[in-house]
Structure formats: C-alpha cells, structure tokens
Amino acid sequence: MATGTDDSVKCNLISCDKGPIKKKDGRVDVRAFAVPKDKRSGFHVNWNDEGFATFHAECWFALRRMYKDKESTLTKEEKEMVKEAAKTAEIHDSCAKVKQEAEHIANLIKNAKHCIAFTGAGISTAAGIGDFRGIHGKWTERDKVKQHGAKGKSKKHTRDFQKLRPTYTHEALVKLVEMGLLKHVISQNVDGLHRLSGLEEGQISELHGNTFVEKCEKCNKRYVRNSRCGGKATNVPVNKCKHCRINHRTGRVCEDKKCNGYLMNTIINFGDYLEGDVLSGAEEHAERSDLVLALGTTLQVSPANDLVEMGEEPTRLVICNRQATDYDKTCSELDDKGVPLGSRVFGDCDKLMRKVMRCVLPKEELAKWEQDRNVRMLTYDTKRKL
C-alpha cells in the first residue's frame, strides 16, 4: 500500500483517476498471494510484494467486474489473484456513512423492546487478538501456506488472553445493558472479555465457552477465574472427550465438598457439541428479539448463525464487520414507509459504537462514562492480576 499525504494512501488500481484515498473516505483492503515483481508486467493492479492492495470502493468493484468480463484484459495469473483477494476483502465505509448509520442504529436500539447482541472475534481485534478471516485472519494465513507455500513469516495471532482488556465495544454493550436498552449478549468468543467488562452470567450466552470459566463435570457448577483455565492437568486422571479427544479437566476439583467432582474448562473445540443449557438460553432470547446487533462476525458458523433470524418478524438486523456476509441483504430490507429495517456497516466495531453511543447518551453523561474508562481499566488489571 503506497502512502500519500495527510494520512492518505494511493489507490492500487493503476488506471484510477480519483486521487488519493483519504482517511475519511471508504476503502477496500485485500490480500492475494505473492507474485515476484518481475512477473507482474501488464498487471492492472500495483500489488505489493506480499500480495496486498488498497482501493477506492468503486475501483475495487470495477476490478471485480473486469474479472467477470469474458473480454477482460486481466492476465490469467492476475485473475487468480483477484479471485483470491475477493475471499479476504475488508471493506471500510466512509466516515460520513458510518455516522449516518450510527444515528439510524441508535434509533433502532431506543425503539426496540428486546434488543440482543451477537458478537464474534471482530470486536476483540482492537484488544490485540487476531480474527479468523480477513487479510490477516488465522484461517487466511493457514490457507496461504497450504495453497501457495509459506513466504516469509506469518503474522502471529495473540492468544495471551491474560493480557487482553475490553474494547470500547465491550464496554458499550455493558452500558446498554445497564440502561435497559440491550437485553442479552450472545457471543462466539472465548477470550473472557465480555465477562471481564462487567456482564453477569445471566446476561450473556457464551456459545463456545470462556477460557476463564471452568465447570464441574458432576454438578455443572461454574467458577469464574482470574487466570486462564487451560493447560494439561497432570494431577488428576485423564478423561479424553469422546467428541474432540481432548482432556478438558483442569486439575482442580469442585469446591462443594458433597460433590468433589473434577473441574473442566468450558471451551468448545472442533467436534464438540454446544452446551445444551447455554444454547437454549441463547435461543430463548433470540426468539424474543426484535433487533439483533451482529458485531464483528461473518456469521459463517452454524448453528450459531441461525440465531440472528430467529426473532420476531420482520427481522431487524444490524451487522458491523469488515467483510460481506450471507445475511447482508436482510439488513437493507425496507418497512412499509421505505425505511431500512436494519443497517449494514462495513468497518471496525469500535468506530461505529463510538458514534452510536454519542446518539444514545446525553453529552455530559457520555463524557463522564468515556473518561471513567481509565478507572475501569485499573479494575480489569486487578481482576487479571495473578
């Protein structure tokens, strides 16, 4: 990505005549596979040496049309690069578009009777954790190695959960719950940031578990810890899960002396079933919902993604992330007055939620709440201190 002036970047479509992409403008970041510079002659895109490129949104979609055109002058290799790039394209709406949608979303939240949030890894990227899809996603990195071989060092994805702290979005959801505007949070994340930010057990359904929560395999009592409930337990009998073949036991035992059962981590691994009581609690709120805020997720994981369309009709769905989803059309459906039932925002959740909270909270209350984040950070540090 070529850097311009005044926080601007140059569009990588060689034929672009729109000038630099300014910070307030919309843009599309993509990643294909690396092609040596001496083999990029005749290309329409100024790909960098690692296969990255940035475009005006219009330029990216023009390139996509060129790719689909049978008379296209794209070379065979560049067509493959565009095809690959489309899988990881990250779209960022302009500042003006985000502000406009934030005002609409705030009104939807204020008027909803049972608003819920459905969150994915994208709300934690600002905390330093890697996501799964996108130009630096975990699965993207893995696919690149499988398909084209490892070239250079892959970007490391943070998994030191002990050091992570809640983002603006995590805290905004807690504030909305406190105000009575948000009734429940359903999350696919295991990083523990929702609970650390202040959500209580009955306010959240953690579908894939929580790395800071363990449960008794006999009585199902749960314990929230300040340190990660992981590692290999060597002081208790090994009991490999019949689904994922992993030993979930943490090495501790239930604090109820009448039970004394072994404690397990709550992480749902590939092959595991979702916990029935957690899923049923999520379904209960999903069925009652009249507005769903899907934040930081591509909604690809089943059966979790079914929850966003399980509520009252007509479906009112808000999605904010950087990539397209199969549910985007639902967001733009109109009511009988021609007003969108939901909203679709491409970009970072924190940027959107900052603008949403400015429309929800009175100015003085907003200022105090945002200033108090420093105090809350000290509380988080204390909770995570070993």
N, C-alpha and C positions, 0 to 999 in steps of 0.2 A: 504494500500500500504506500503510494507516494504521498509525502506530506506537503501541504501547501502552506499558506499563510493564515494568520488569525484563526488558529485551531481548525483549519480546513484541510481536506485531503483531495487528491486528484482522482477523478473517476478513471478506472482502469479500462474502460471501453475506448479503444483508440480513436474511434470516429466521433466520440462525444464532443458536442459543441455547447454544453450547458455551463461550462466553467467549473470551478472547484466545488466540492461538496462541503458546505459549511456545517458547523456543529449543530445548528438549529434545524437543518434540513433532514429529510428522510434519506435513508441509505440501505444498501444490502451488502452484507459481508458474506463471502463464500469461500469455500476451500475445495479444490480439486486435488489431483495428485501432482507431484513434482515432475517437471519436464526440463531438461537442460536448456539453457538459454540459446545454444546454437541450433536447437531443434524446434525453436518457436517462430521460425521465419514464416511470414504470411499469416500469422495468427491475428484475430480481431481483438484480442484482449491482451493487455500488458500484465500477464500473470507474473507473480514474483517467483523466486527460486524454490519456494516451498509450496507453490500452487494456490496461494491466497490472492484474492482480488476484492476490491470495493467498487460499488457502482451507485449512481443515482438509481432510485427505484425504477424510473422509466427506462433507463439504459439496460438494467438487468432484464426487465420483461421484454425489451426489444431483442436482446440476445437470445432469450428463450424462444421467441417467435422465429428468429433466424435458425435456431436449432431444429425447429419443427418443419421449416420450409424445405420442401424437396429440392428446390433450386438453390439452396443455401451455398454460399462460398466458403463455409467453415470446412476446414480440413477434417479428415476422419479422426485424427488424434484430438483436435480441439473439441469436436463434437462429444467425444468421450469425456473430456474434461468438464464441459458444460453439464453433461448428464450427471457426472459425479458431484459437481458443485451444487446442483439443484437439491441433492439429498441433505445437504448441511446448511443451506442458505439461511442466514439470520437477518431478519428484516427489522428495521428501526423506523417507526413513524416519525414524522416531523414534530417538533415541539408544539406547534400550533394544533396539530391533530390530536396529540396526547392531551393537551389542555381542554380541547373541545369534548373529547370523550370522557375525561375525568368529571366534567360538570354533569354530563348525562348519567354516568355511573353513580355519582353521588345522589342524584335524584332517584335513581332506581333503588338504591340502598335505603334511603329515607322512606320510600313508599312501600317497601316490601314488608310482608308480615312474618315470613320465615326465611330469611336470607342465610345461606350457608357458604362456606368457602371450601374449595377443593384445591389442595396445594401439591406441587411437585418440586423437584430439585432446583428449578429455576429461581425460587425465592431465596435460596441459600447461596447462590453463586457470589452475591455481594459479601457474604461472610467468609469467602475463601474456599468454598467447597466446589469441586468440579461437577458439571452436569453430565448428562449421558449422550445427548445428541447435540448437534451444532458443530461449529468449526473446530472446537477444542474438546468435544464430548468424549467420554470414556469409550463408548461404542464406536465413535468415529475413528479414534486413534487405533482401536483394535482392527477395524475394517481396513484401514490404510495399510497396516502391517501385513494382513492376510492377503490383500489383493495386489499390492504393489511393492511389498517389501519395506523393511524399516530403513528410512533415510534420515539420519540424524537422531537426536534424542526426542522421544515423545514427551509431551508436556505432562508433568506429574499431577495427579488429582488428589487433593488434600483429603486425608481420611483421619487426621488427628482431631477427632471430634472434641476432645477436651479443650482445645484452644478456640473453638468456634464460638461466636457470640451472635445473638439475634440481630437480624437486619431491621431496617425501617419497616418493611412489610410485615415481619413477625409482630413487631410492636403495634403497628396499625390495626392488625386483626384483634389483638388483645384489647385495644382501646374501643374498637367497635363492639366487641362482646360486652365490655363494661357499660357501654352506652345502651345496650339492649338492641342494637341495630343488626348484630350478627349473632345467630343462634347456635351455630355449631361449626367446627372445623373438621374436615376430613383430609387426612394427609397420607401421601405415599412415602414421606421422608422418614429416615431412621436416625437423623442427626440429633434429635432431642431438643432442637431449638424452640419448637412451639411450647413445650412444657417449661423450658428454662425462661421463656419470655413471660410466663405467667398463666398460661391456660391450665385449668384443672382437669382432672381425669374425666369428669362428665361432660366437659366442653369440647373434647376432641376425640376422634376415632383415628388411631394410628394404624392404618391397614397393614403396613409392612413391619410393624414393631418399632421399638425405640432402643437404641444402643445403651441408654442409661436406665432402662427398666428391666427388671427380672421378675419372674413369677414362679410360684410353687407348682411343681408338676402334679401334686396331690390335691391341694385345696384351691389352687389358682389365685391365691392372694398375691398382689403385686407390690413391688418395692421400687421406689424411685431412688436412684443412687446419684452421687456427685461425680463418680468416676465410671468409666465405660465398663459394662458387664460383658466382657469378652475374654478371649484367650483360651488356652487349653487347660481345663481343670485336671489336676493330677492327683488330688487328694480324695476324690470320690469315684465310685465305679463308673466306667464309660457306658453310655447308653445312646448309641447312634440312632438318629431319627430314621424311621423307615421310609420317609419321603425324600429327604435331601442327603441322607447318610452322614450327617454331621452331628457331633455330640453337642447338644445345647446346654448341658449342665455347666454352671459357672464355678462350682466348688463350694458354694455356701448352702446352708440349709434354712428352711422356714423358721422364722422366729417364734411361731406358735408351737410351744412345747408339746401340745397334744397332737400336732401334725408331724413336725420334724421332717417334712419331705424335702427332696432336693430342689434347689432353685435352678431355673433355666433362663437363658437370655430369651428375649421376645422377637428376635429378628426372623423375618420370613425369608428364607433362602429359595433359590430356584428349585422347584419340585415340591416345596411345602404348600399346604393349603392355608388360606387366610383363616385367622381365628374366628370361629363362628359367632361368638358374642360381640366381637369388635365389628365384624361385617354387618351383623343385624342392627347394631346401634347406628352405624353409618346409613344403612338403608332406611331406617326409621326417619331420620332427619332428611334424607334425600327425597323420600316420598312426600314429606310435608312441605318441602321447599317451594317457594315461588320466585326465587332468584338464586343463581349459583355463580360465585366468583371463582373461576378456574385460573389459578395463578401459578406461573412457572412450570407448566406441564404441557406435553404434546398430546396427552390423552390417548396414548397408544396401548397402555397396559390394561388387559381385561382380567377379571370382571370389574375392576375399579372404575374404568371409564364409563360404564353403563350408568353409574350413579348420577351423572350430571344431567341426564334427561329423564330421570325417574320421578320428578316432581309434578306439581300442578301444571296444567296446560292453560294457556300457551307457554311453552318453555321460554324462560328469560335467562339467557346465558351470557356471561361476560368472560372473555378469555384474554389474558395478557401473557404473552411469551414472545420469543423471537422467531419461532418457526410456525409454518402452516400446520393445521390440524384437520382431521376429518369432520370436525364439528363447527368449522368457521361459518358455514352458510347459516347455521342455526342462529348465530349471533346477530345477523343482519336482517332477519325476518321482521316484517312490519306489523304494527297493530292496525286497527280499523281507521286510525287517524293518520296513518302513514309514518308513525314514529317507530324507530327501531326498538324491538322488544329487548334487545341486549346490546352488547358492544364488543367490538374486536379491536384490540390494541396490540400492535407489534412493537416489542421493545422490552426494557427492563422493568420489573415489577416495582422496584423502589421509586423509579421516576414517576410512574403512574400513581402509586399510592400517596406520594408526597402531594400531588395535585388534588387527589380525591379528598385527602384529609383537610386540605385548605378549603374545600367546599362543604365539608361536614361540620368542622369545629369552628366556633367563633374565634376571631383573630387573636384575642388575648389568651384564650384557653389553649389554642394551638401553639402559641409561642411558649407558654409555660411547659406544656407537655413535651415539646421538642427540646427545650432547654434541659428538662429533667432526664434526658437520655443519659447524660454523664453520670447521674446518680444511679440510674438503673444498671449501667454498665458495671459499676462497683459491686452491685448486688449480684450480678451474674458471675463476676470474678470470684466473689466469696463462695457462691454455690459450687463452682467448678474447682475450687482450690482443694488439692488433695490433703 
